[in-house]
Amino acid sequence: MKVFKFGGASVNSAEAIRNVAEIVRQYLETPLVVVISAMGKTTNLLEKVVPGVPASDNDRRKLLQQNTDYHLTIADSLFADKGDPTFGRLRELFGQLDEVSARKATNYNFDYDQTVSFGELISTTLISGYLNSVGISNVWVDVRDVIRTNENYREGIVDFDTTRRQANSQLSTLNSQLVITQGFIAGTAAGTTTTLGREGSDYSASILSYCLDADNMTIWKDVPGFLNADPKFFANTIKINKIPFNEAIELAYYGASVIHPKTVKPIQNKGIQLNIKSFLDPSADGSVIGPFDSIEPLTPLYIFKNNQILISIQPKDFSFIAEENLQTIFAVLAELNIRVNLMQNSALSFSLCLDYNEILLDKIRERLESQFRLVYNTGLQLITIRYYNQQIIDEIVDGRTILLQQRSRTTTQLLVDSK
């Protein structure tokens, strides 16, 4: 059993989907589970039509139509038979999405998951239908019936015991050797949809790899492997050939875009090798995450996170920041399911670096401004450098203002003004 994951960039056009089909065709000799993300930037679009997100009815209709047109244009290019039943299934999903988006807002996290999950349902329906149409027989599986989580919407906590039972009963026994299913989304015992955290399709593949005792797992990317920096921010990148499990966990935690933070632990627990390969050059070696002693080659590693916000929280009475203050603050963060990228406290202030989200910022203010004074800066960049020295820091910062900095023996994090 092998598990593949294809992200949004690998399925963002008809040409890209044809490429995926050719890759998959090379591996049909063994049972294969293929986990697929929403196509292109679909999730970004769907986030704008979640009930409660500020938008006029006209803007919402335009966005939904844009989503429909995008997918149907790709389908028209892929299918020779315009009467293929896949078109009917897609239109049914578009109609369901319209209905969900038009609902009255209830709880943002719940509404978010019920809406954005359509990205993966649409992409896998389209791709599964296309593969069948070109002779690559497969079974489409709704992963919400396989991966079970609690009701912690936008970051569902996986029930691995139930998920393992469901995965083995629904996936291992299929007659087809090829399964097409969704990343990022999951389901609760009550039948509602949850998501596993933004960009969580890697984690989905890892969960299934763990539950199915996969021989290995492969993430197909638009880069040649695990690079020491994102090529969008760094011109001269170096491919890392081997990465120890623990090193990969650290890098993912700090925000390395090549893998989701939760991806590595399940496969590490079973010693399942994770390959990172290029869908642009499938025959190239790529990178391997596994039980190694050190990374090869050893080189500085850079992680950049844009669109960050720094919130400084101060007691209104100018008392010290104490344990009871932190307890209140973290209770609000937990309630809103907000991940902290960097934190630091002084006697009178507690500072948090978060991914910027206007709706969640408003909710933080609603819950904390009665007790605390909140000051914040937006439009920041969080830089993490592993295996740093001062020269590297000076070159990367390049004279920008450092608002917050932390260092350990191997890692430094710097929150700076964006260029």
ABEGO torsion letter per residue (X at the ends): XBBBBBBAAAAABAAAAAAAAAAAAAAAABBBBBBBBBBEAAAAAAAAABBGBBBBAAAAAAAAAAAAAAAAAAAAAABABAABAAAAAAAAAAAAAAAAAABBBBBAAAAAAAAAAAAAAAAAAAAAAAAAAAGBBBBBBBAAAABBBBABBGBBBBBAAAAAAAAAAAAAABABABBBBBBGBBBBAAGBBBBAEBGAAAAAAAAAAAAAGBABBBBBBABAEBBABBAAABABBBBBABBBAAAAAAAAAAGBAABBAAAAAAAAAAGBBBBBBBAABAABAEBBBBBBABBOBBBBBBBBBBGBBBBBBBBAAGBBBBAAAAAAAAAAAAAAGBBBABBBBBAABBBBBBBBBAAAAAAAAAAAAAABBBBBBBGBBBBBBBGBBAAAAAAAAGGBBBABBBBBAABBBBBBBBX
